[in-house]
Amino acid sequence: MNSVGITDPISYISRMQIGKELIALTTCSVGPKILDDISAAIEECISSGTWIDIMDFVPVVFDSKDGVLVLEYLLKKNKISKGFQIFDDTALVTDKFIEFQSERIINTLDTKVKKIIESGEYASALINWKIQKKLAEDKNPELSRKEERKKKTGGKHGGGTQGRETKIKAVKKKYGQKSKQHDYDSDEEDNKEVTSEQFLIEIVNADEIRENLENEETFKDVDEEKNSLIEKIVLYLYPILNQEALKRSQEMYDQLMANRMGDRRKVHQNFRDKLLLLLSDLHQYIKGIQKFDSAETQGQLTSFLLKSVGGEIVEIVKCYVAQNKEHNSESKSNQFDKQVEDAIEKLQKSLTSKLIDDFHEAVDELLSSVDVVQKKNDRKKEREHLQNNRQLLLKSLSEIEDDSAQVLLIATQILFQSITQTMIKVSGKFVSVLLGFLQKHISDQDFSVLQNYHDLVVQLLKTDDPEEKNNIKSKLEETTCDVKNLVINFKKS
């Protein structure tokens, strides 16, 4: 039109009848037929949740600026202002499409996140982030004050994006409004690369997002010119996906820590209960030993008690230390282990001493090192403890059928407890000592039954003659029931 002397083509066309139906662009004008076709394509794209590039629907004479004007005109005309993002100026990508691609990647994250958590990589990154944050706050106290105000107002915080509430859903924006983040026209943004420095830890990398998009059906047959569009979508999705991945990581990490803390508490509780039960038994056993008049007998029984019950205490503490290592950091665990090991060593040395005071002193140090408090003796609980011990012994006695030595041992322990209202811890070699004590407190008839049974047990253990063994076993079987009944029906006179 310039060649024929028309110096203002746009004004000239607008004054013509046909010009009233045309839209003036940068390089040309476009009529309703092309606009209707493009408008239908946009509506189809939005309804189907996919993407389109306007330049694929306009004549070849259109340049990108014309495409931008057409797109903005049609969005405004059709009152379409949300549910999409604009990339490369002329590519309209629906939020549904972005969300679908995000979900495809996020659905594969759980295994990867779990691996990062279990390997300790996430915990290490979290520690490093906290260190860097502390250093930054030390350099700039204002950051610390801002963080404190954010906490008071309930604001989310942590690790750039870590700990922050995030959504997969794309941010909505009106046509023509481009945030600084998505101003892809600038040279600075064109040259921008995806970086993980803004995140606590990179979980989803750009290559994974790119590969996912390239495998998407609508991108398979596009030409290489659309690679720029793919890269812009990768750049857009990268922070969104990593925010969601970090959110999932924190949730999984918190759950893991909660489980470990629960396990640790459970382990400590079980350990505490076992330890206090043994110490309660020990207290009763010591009271029982004191019922004997002979100092020599008391010394022998005390020595046996320390080696047996004291040895059990040492073993459960060692087991607890081993379990505790699984739930503590290395430095904390080493410090804890050293304290307990020193206490165990002192306790083990006290086991070789016949002085019960040395043992009590070592036990007090041990309890302090493993954070266990021993409550004062409660008479009501002591009575309950004695009753429970009696029931356990009676149950064991009733279940024994062909071990006469064990029958005699348990029978004498039950009778000792019934008479003294204390407990006694002995092995088979102390049964004769117990019988000597019981003789003073039971009838001659009951003592005769026990003594005869004891003599038969000793004969059985000493003899090697098979025939004689069978005879002794027969006699024992005949009297075992009498011994059990004696114990069950015994009442202190």
MARLOKE-168372 format. One record per residue (C-alpha): residue number from 1; x, y, z negated. Coordinates in Angstrom, 3 decimals, padded with zeros to 6 digits. Each point is the difference from the previous one (the first is absolute). Example, Ala and Ser with C-alpha at 12.3 -4.5 7.8 and 13.67 -1.06 7.14 Angstrom:
<rs>
R   num         c1         c2         c3
R     1    012.300   -004.500   -007.800
R     2    001.370    003.440    000.660
</rs>
This chain:
<rs>
R   num         c1         c2         c3
R     1    000.000    000.000    000.000
R     2    002.985    002.246   -000.541
R     3    001.008   -000.646    003.589
R     4   -003.261    001.496    001.253
R     5    000.296    003.088   -002.148
R     6   -001.967   -001.012   -003.092
R     7    002.208    001.226   -002.809
R     8   -002.305   -001.060   -002.916
R     9   -001.312   -003.476    000.897
R    10   -001.672   -000.621   -003.395
R    11   -002.093    003.193    000.100
R    12   -000.835   -000.535    003.657
R    13   -001.268   -003.544   -000.539
R    14   -001.991    000.961   -003.102
R    15   -001.957    002.581    002.056
R    16   -001.019   -002.667    002.517
R    17   -003.076   -002.218   -000.526
R    18    002.079   -003.185   -000.110
R    19    002.440    001.668   -002.384
R    20   -002.634    000.148   -002.706
R    21    000.254   -003.799   -000.335
R    22    003.795   -000.093   -000.044
R    23    002.402    000.210   -002.939
R    24    003.157    001.944    000.704
R    25    003.217   -001.713   -001.032
R    26    003.673    000.923    000.262
R    27    000.628   -001.354    003.499
R    28   -003.527   -000.628    001.302
R    29   -003.687   -000.088   -000.818
R    30   -002.010   -003.063   -000.833
R    31   -003.633   -000.706    000.743
R    32   -002.773   -001.787   -001.964
R    33    000.469   -003.373    001.773
R    34    003.546   -000.478   -001.283
R    35   -000.903    001.438   -003.405
R    36   -002.958   -002.393   -000.343
R    37    002.225   -002.980    000.859
R    38    002.602    001.026   -002.560
R    39   -002.684    000.731   -002.614
R    40   -001.480   -003.484    000.482
R    41    003.455   -001.538   -000.366
R    42    000.588    001.901   -003.280
R    43   -003.356   -001.082   -001.431
R    44    000.664   -003.615    000.994
R    45    003.437    000.176   -001.603
R    46   -001.368    001.352   -003.283
R    47   -002.900   -002.461   -000.147
R    48    002.265   -002.987    000.721
R    49    002.734    001.142   -002.382
R    50    002.898    000.034    002.480
R    51    002.065    002.708    001.727
R    52    000.226    001.871    003.320
R    53    002.371    002.398    001.722
R    54   -001.911    002.772    001.774
R    55    002.673    000.163    002.701
R    56   -001.136   -003.458    001.183
R    57   -003.436    001.441    000.909
R    58    000.873    003.266    001.741
R    59    001.202    000.681    003.573
R    60    003.749   -000.134    000.609
R    61    000.152    003.779    000.512
R    62   -000.683    000.489   -003.721
R    63    002.960    000.636   -002.216
R    64    000.133   -000.684   -003.764
R    65   -001.152    003.524   -000.856
R    66   -003.122   -000.547    002.118
R    67   -000.561   -003.277   -001.859
R    68    000.222    001.744   -003.365
R    69   -002.560    002.628    001.063
R    70   -002.405   -002.647    001.329
R    71    000.290   -002.076   -003.158
R    72   -000.574    002.961   -002.311
R    73   -002.905    001.225    002.112
R    74   -001.798   -003.364   -000.016
R    75    000.560   -000.622   -003.718
R    76   -001.448    003.399   -000.801
R    77   -002.888   -000.369    002.465
R    78   -000.955   -003.450   -001.362
R    79    000.577    001.095   -003.612
R    80    002.534   -002.744   -000.652
R    81    002.206    001.192   -002.839
R    82    001.017   -003.070   -001.990
R    83    000.821   -003.690    000.242
R    84    003.099    000.375    002.183
R    85    003.587    001.223    000.234
R    86    001.662    001.741    002.934
R    87    003.432   -001.203    001.125
R    88    002.145    001.298    002.872
R    89   -002.535    002.835    000.455
R    90   -002.367   -001.989    002.229
R    91   -000.264   -003.451   -001.649
R    92   -003.021   -000.461   -002.253
R    93    000.440   -002.884   -002.452
R    94   -002.958   -000.865   -002.216
R    95    000.360   -000.436   -003.732
R    96   -001.621   -003.417    000.370
R    97    002.839   -001.063    002.269
R    98    002.618    001.322   -002.418
R    99   -001.685   -001.666   -002.963
R   100   -000.235   -003.301    001.876
R   101    003.698    000.083    000.866
R   102    000.812    000.922   -003.592
R   103   -002.028   -002.886   -001.362
R   104    001.704   -002.446    002.348
R   105    003.375    000.954   -001.434
R   106   -001.148    000.347   -003.607
R   107   -001.538   -003.474    000.050
R   108    003.491   -001.378    000.561
R   109    001.567    001.976   -002.860
R   110   -000.810   -002.145   -003.038
R   111    002.670   -002.609    000.713
R   112    002.588    002.675    000.735
R   113   -000.920    002.040   -003.069
R   114    000.108   -003.103   -002.208
R   115    003.484   -000.829    001.289
R   116    001.218    003.548   -000.715
R   117   -001.437   -000.138   -003.520
R   118    001.368   -003.447   -000.851
R   119    003.458    000.794    001.382
R   120    000.273    002.997   -002.337
R   121    000.434    002.383    002.933
R   122   -003.063    002.023   -000.969
R   123    001.009    000.228   -003.681
R   124    003.485    001.147    001.023
R   125   -001.439    002.662    002.317
R   126   -002.360    001.136   -002.752
R   127    002.872    000.384   -002.456
R   128    002.066    001.940    002.563
R   129   -002.952    002.270    000.726
R   130   -000.476    000.739   -003.710
R   131    003.702    000.782   -000.354
R   132   -000.091    002.375    002.981
R   133   -003.153    001.607   -001.321
R   134    001.594    000.554   -003.417
R   135    003.099    001.511    001.592
R   136   -002.178    002.313    002.096
R   137   -001.973    001.078   -003.081
R   138    003.217    000.665   -001.913
R   139    001.174    002.261    002.815
R   140   -003.383    001.666    000.353
R   141   -001.996    000.076   -003.288
R   142   -002.964    001.451    001.888
R   143   -000.525   -003.406    001.659
R   144   -000.334   -001.609   -003.411
R   145   -002.566    002.597   -001.096
R   146   -001.998   -000.513    003.189
R   147    000.042   -003.746   -000.550
R   148   -001.192    000.453   -003.574
R   149   -002.858    002.251    001.139
R   150   -000.915   -002.568    002.651
R   151   -000.190   -002.744   -002.640
R   152   -002.194    002.123   -002.260
R   153   -002.415    000.706    002.831
R   154   -000.127   -003.653    001.014
R   155    001.996    000.479    003.174
R   156    001.594   -002.982    001.676
R   157    003.740   -000.070    000.257
R   158    003.033   -002.084    000.645
R   159    002.586   -000.847    002.592
R   160   -001.071    002.331    002.764
R   161   -002.866   -002.236    000.940
R   162    000.481   -002.690   -002.620
R   163   -002.746    000.031   -002.613
R   164   -002.092    002.435    002.057
R   165   -003.542   -000.802    000.983
R   166    000.030   -000.651    003.718
R   167   -002.497   -000.918    002.650
R   168    000.446   -001.878    003.231
R   169   -002.708    002.060    001.605
R   170    001.394    002.629    002.338
R   171   -000.322    003.646   -000.948
R   172   -002.847    001.681    001.858
R   173    000.583    003.292    001.781
R   174   -001.919    002.268    002.319
R   175    000.900    000.428    003.663
R   176    002.630    002.601    000.635
R   177    001.209   -000.146   -003.609
R   178    003.419   -001.569   -000.283
R   179    001.746   -000.420   -003.296
R   180    003.704    000.596   -000.329
R   181    000.446   -003.727   -000.234
R   182   -001.657   -000.616    003.355
R   183    001.171    002.957    002.007
R   184    001.555   -002.201    002.635
R   185    000.503    002.817    002.474
R   186    002.942    001.479   -001.847
R   187    003.494   -000.970    001.019
R   188    000.802   -000.778   -003.605
R   189   -002.764   -002.605   -000.247
R   190    000.811   -001.450    003.420
R   191    003.449   -000.790   -001.290
R   192   -001.190   -001.204   -003.403
R   193    000.878   -003.539   -000.995
R   194   -001.735   -002.304   -002.440
R   195    001.941   -000.008   -003.255
R   196   -000.394   -001.927   -003.244
R   197    001.699    002.643   -002.163
R   198   -003.338    001.457   -001.083
R   199   -001.079   -003.322   -001.540
R   200    000.951   -001.895   -003.124
R   201    000.730   -002.966    002.240
R   202   -000.798   -000.698    003.657
R   203   -002.319   -002.996    000.276
R   204   -001.446    000.493    003.486
R   205    002.550    001.081    002.585
R   206   -000.621    001.741    003.323
R   207    000.918   -003.070    002.063
R   208   -002.756   -002.042   -001.654
R   209   -002.587    002.673    000.746
R   210    001.240    000.380    003.571
R   211   -000.091   -003.723    000.644
R   212   -003.539   -000.186   -001.338
R   213   -001.160    002.811    002.300
R   214    001.738   -001.431    003.056
R   215   -001.821   -003.281   -000.574
R   216   -003.331    001.811   -000.188
R   217   -002.152   -000.833    003.020
R   218   -000.608    003.610    001.109
R   219    003.740    000.741    000.103
R   220    001.121   -003.098    001.881
R   221   -000.668    001.261    003.514
R   222    000.890    003.672   -000.420
R   223    002.954    001.536    001.826
R   224    003.234    001.067   -001.627
R   225   -001.234    003.583   -000.219
R   226   -002.197   -001.117   -002.880
R   227    003.034   -000.988   -002.076
R   228    000.015    003.552   -001.292
R   229   -003.570   -000.486   -001.240
R   230    000.956   -003.232   -001.767
R   231    002.930    001.718   -001.696
R   232   -002.258    002.827   -001.207
R   233   -002.470   -002.508   -001.470
R   234    002.905   -001.860   -001.652
R   235    001.147    003.283   -001.521
R   236   -003.541    000.680   -001.210
R   237   -000.571   -003.473   -001.481
R   238    003.401   -000.368   -001.645
R   239   -000.694    002.128   -003.114
R   240   -003.583   -001.245   -000.326
R   241    001.014   -003.657    000.069
R   242    002.943    000.458   -002.342
R   243   -002.178    001.889   -002.443
R   244   -002.454   -002.898   -000.042
R   245    002.844   -002.539   -000.221
R   246    001.506    001.879   -002.940
R   247   -003.382    000.128   -001.681
R   248   -000.355   -003.762    000.369
R   249    003.568   -000.504   -001.171
R   250   -000.603    002.048   -003.133
R   251   -003.208   -001.888   -000.749
R   252    001.728   -003.349    000.457
R   253    003.021    001.169   -002.005
R   254   -002.216    001.265   -002.825
R   255   -001.853   -003.316   -000.034
R   256    003.280   -001.919   -000.053
R   257    001.277    002.121   -002.875
R   258   -003.292   -000.445   -001.854
R   259    000.191   -003.762    000.501
R   260    003.604   -000.078   -001.165
R   261   -000.845    002.111   -003.004
R   262   -002.914   -002.293   -000.756
R   263    002.232   -003.040    000.434
R   264    002.642    001.564   -002.192
R   265   -002.533    000.764   -002.710
R   266   -001.369   -003.512    000.245
R   267    003.494   -001.492   -000.217
R   268    000.807    002.186   -003.010
R   269   -003.294   -000.827   -001.678
R   270    000.512   -003.751    000.467
R   271    003.571    000.314   -001.252
R   272   -001.111    002.072   -002.993
R   273   -002.706   -002.509   -000.942
R   274    002.385   -002.960    000.214
R   275    002.714    001.780   -001.947
R   276   -002.303    001.170   -002.791
R   277   -001.576   -003.455   -000.233
R   278    003.418   -001.584   -000.457
R   279    000.921    002.593   -002.621
R   280   -003.282   -000.612   -001.783
R   281    000.734   -003.732    000.007
R   282    003.489    000.732   -001.250
R   283   -001.381    002.047   -002.874
R   284   -002.217   -002.905   -001.064
R   285    002.785   -002.543    000.424
R   286    002.286    002.041   -002.266
R   287   -002.713    000.137   -002.653
R   288   -000.336   -003.759    000.328
R   289    003.746   -000.571   -000.433
R   290   -000.080    002.021   -003.198
R   291   -002.337   -002.593   -001.523
R   292    002.934   -002.395   -000.323
R   293    001.967    000.188   -003.234
R   294    003.337   -001.223    001.376
R   295    002.222    002.755    001.421
R   296    001.713   -002.605    002.138
R   297   -003.320   -001.072    001.492
R   298   -000.982    003.609    000.629
R   299    003.314    000.600    001.762
R   300   -000.411   -003.055    002.252
R   301   -003.591    000.891    000.900
R   302    000.952    003.649    000.615
R   303    002.854   -001.010    002.289
R   304   -002.341   -002.257    002.003
R   305   -002.640    002.747    000.106
R   306    002.388    002.612    001.340
R   307    001.346   -002.290    002.702
R   308   -003.454   -001.129    001.133
R   309   -002.257    003.070   -000.269
R   310    002.881    002.451    000.375
R   311    001.066   -001.834    003.156
R   312   -003.556    000.285    001.373
R   313    000.038    003.743   -000.668
R   314    003.298    000.404    001.847
R   315   -001.329   -001.946    002.996
R   316   -003.227    001.987    000.393
R   317    001.939    003.279   -000.277
R   318    002.386   -001.137    002.747
R   319   -002.971   -000.980    002.160
R   320   -001.594    003.406   -000.614
R   321    003.195    001.806    000.997
R   322    000.104   -001.970    003.266
R   323   -003.625    000.895    000.781
R   324    000.537    003.623   -000.971
R   325    002.781    000.397    002.586
R   326   -002.593   -000.418    002.748
R   327   -001.889    003.096   -001.131
R   328    002.756    002.479   -000.882
R   329    002.366    002.099    002.035
R   330    003.588   -001.248   -000.044
R   331    001.383    002.728   -002.256
R   332   -002.862   -000.210   -002.458
R   333    000.126   -003.792    000.037
R   334    003.740   -000.038   -000.713
R   335   -000.433    002.302   -002.978
R   336   -002.904   -002.067   -001.303
R   337    001.857   -003.296    000.489
R   338    003.041    001.262   -001.914
R   339   -002.080    000.908   -003.042
R   340   -001.839   -003.315   -000.017
R   341    003.129   -002.057    000.659
R   342    001.725    001.609   -002.982
R   343   -003.033   -000.813   -002.157
R   344   -000.119   -003.593    001.296
R   345    003.690   -000.478   -000.720
R   346   -000.485    001.181   -003.574
R   347   -003.033   -002.270   -000.363
R   348    001.909   -003.013    001.294
R   349    002.794    000.618   -002.502
R   350   -002.537    000.169   -002.816
R   351   -001.304   -003.471    000.955
R   352    003.271   -001.562   -001.106
R   353   -000.281    001.709   -003.360
R   354   -002.074   -001.589   -002.735
R   355   -000.945    003.431   -001.317
R   356   -003.536    000.889    001.010
R   357    000.686    003.706   -000.656
R   358    002.522    000.079    002.845
R   359   -002.627   -001.456    002.277
R   360   -002.641    002.557   -001.051
R   361    002.431    002.844    000.651
R   362    000.754   -001.345    003.482
R   363   -003.721   -000.457    000.703
R   364   -000.725    003.631   -000.950
R   365    002.647    001.193    002.450
R   366   -001.387   -002.282    002.692
R   367   -003.569    001.240   -000.472
R   368    001.203    003.575    000.333
R   369    001.854   -000.779    003.245
R   370   -003.040   -001.633    001.659
R   371   -002.518    002.579   -001.257
R   372   -001.991   -002.357   -002.211
R   373   -001.396    001.055   -003.365
R   374   -000.525   -002.637   -002.677
R   375   -003.006    000.828   -002.106
R   376   -000.125   -000.494   -003.728
R   377   -001.239   -003.345   -001.231
R   378   -003.764   -000.213   -000.214
R   379   -001.319   -002.618   -002.435
R   380   -003.179   -000.523    001.969
R   381    001.947   -000.571    003.206
R   382    002.434   -002.251   -001.859
R   383   -002.916   -002.197   -001.120
R   384   -001.288   -000.105    003.564
R   385    003.479   -000.868    001.237
R   386    000.307   -002.826   -002.527
R   387   -003.413   -001.342    000.966
R   388    000.865    000.085    003.703
R   389    003.290   -001.789   -000.658
R   390   -001.808   -002.684   -001.999
R   391   -002.507   -000.537    002.807
R   392    002.811   -000.333    002.540
R   393    001.797   -002.548   -002.174
R   394   -003.199   -001.981   -000.552
R   395   -000.677   -000.015    003.710
R   396    003.520   -001.238    000.725
R   397   -000.375   -002.684   -002.667
R   398   -003.257   -001.270    001.474
R   399    001.492   -000.202    003.500
R   400    003.033   -002.129   -001.029
R   401   -000.566   -003.701    000.529
R   402    003.299   -001.900    000.127
R   403    002.632    002.324   -001.505
R   404    000.042   -000.856   -003.692
R   405    003.005    002.236   -000.746
R   406   -001.862    003.018    001.360
R   407   -003.130   -000.980   -001.934
R   408    001.993   -000.031   -003.231
R   409    001.703    003.337    000.753
R   410   -003.264    001.836    000.775
R   411   -001.816   -001.663   -002.918
R   412    002.568    001.242   -002.499
R   413   -000.058    003.522    001.495
R   414   -003.787    000.194   -000.299
R   415    000.055   -001.227   -003.596
R   416    002.774    002.478   -000.873
R   417   -002.066    002.861    001.416
R   418   -003.157   -001.157   -001.807
R   419    001.853   -000.052   -003.323
R   420    002.156    003.157    000.284
R   421   -002.110    002.149    002.366
R   422    003.168    000.574    001.983
R   423    001.479   -001.602    003.120
R   424    003.117   -002.079    000.397
R   425    002.255   -000.582    003.003
R   426    001.950   -003.264   -000.206
R   427    001.315   -002.805    002.149
R   428   -000.334   -003.721   -000.667
R   429    003.118   -000.125   -002.163
R   430   -001.693    002.241   -002.592
R   431   -003.093   -002.194   -000.403
R   432    001.453   -001.717   -003.070
R   433    000.582    003.449   -001.539
R   434   -003.630    000.892    000.625
R   435   -001.157   -003.283   -001.503
R   436    002.033    000.753   -003.127
R   437   -001.777    003.346   -000.276
R   438   -003.454   -001.470    000.699
R   439    000.418   -002.705   -002.648
R   440   -000.474    002.637   -002.691
R   441   -003.289    001.243    001.482
R   442   -001.888   -003.048    001.287
R   443   -001.347   -003.161   -001.640
R   444    002.171   -003.063   -000.407
R   445   -002.268   -001.908    002.367
R   446    000.316    002.589    002.782
R   447    003.734    000.254   -000.527
R   448    000.322   -003.807    000.184
R   449   -001.780    000.004    003.374
R   450    002.355    002.663    001.363
R   451    003.139   -001.550   -001.481
R   452   -000.815   -003.458    001.401
R   453   -000.705    001.569    003.380
R   454    003.326    001.869   -000.205
R   455    001.879   -003.207   -000.852
R   456   -001.545   -001.799    002.998
R   457    000.965    002.875    002.329
R   458    003.591   -000.116   -001.259
R   459    000.123   -003.799    000.442
R   460   -001.344    000.346    003.537
R   461    002.680    002.503    000.905
R   462    002.805   -002.123   -001.464
R   463   -000.881   -003.471    001.260
R   464    001.089   -001.356    003.362
R   465   -001.822   -003.321   -000.246
R   466   -002.978    000.001    002.450
R   467   -002.100   -002.365   -002.092
R   468    000.550    001.991   -003.168
R   469   -000.825    003.224    001.887
R   470   -003.320   -001.463    001.108
R   471   -000.840   -001.022   -003.547
R   472    000.826    003.447   -001.347
R   473   -002.029    001.684    002.783
R   474   -002.990   -002.193   -000.901
R   475    000.221    001.061   -003.651
R   476    000.334    003.636    001.009
R   477   -003.056   -000.191    002.238
R   478   -001.982   -001.431   -002.913
R   479    000.967    002.838   -002.322
R   480    000.099    002.929    002.440
R   481   -003.744    000.492   -000.318
R   482    000.330    000.065   -003.810
R   483    002.697    002.677    000.197
R   484   -002.090    002.161    002.315
R   485   -003.087   -000.332   -002.194
R   486    002.056    000.842   -003.082
R   487    001.132    003.237    001.606
R   488   -003.384    000.975    001.416
R   489   -001.869   -000.621   -003.248
R   490    002.654    001.334   -002.374
R   491   -001.088    002.608   -002.507
R   492    002.315    001.781   -002.348
R   493   -000.813   -000.955   -003.580
</rs>
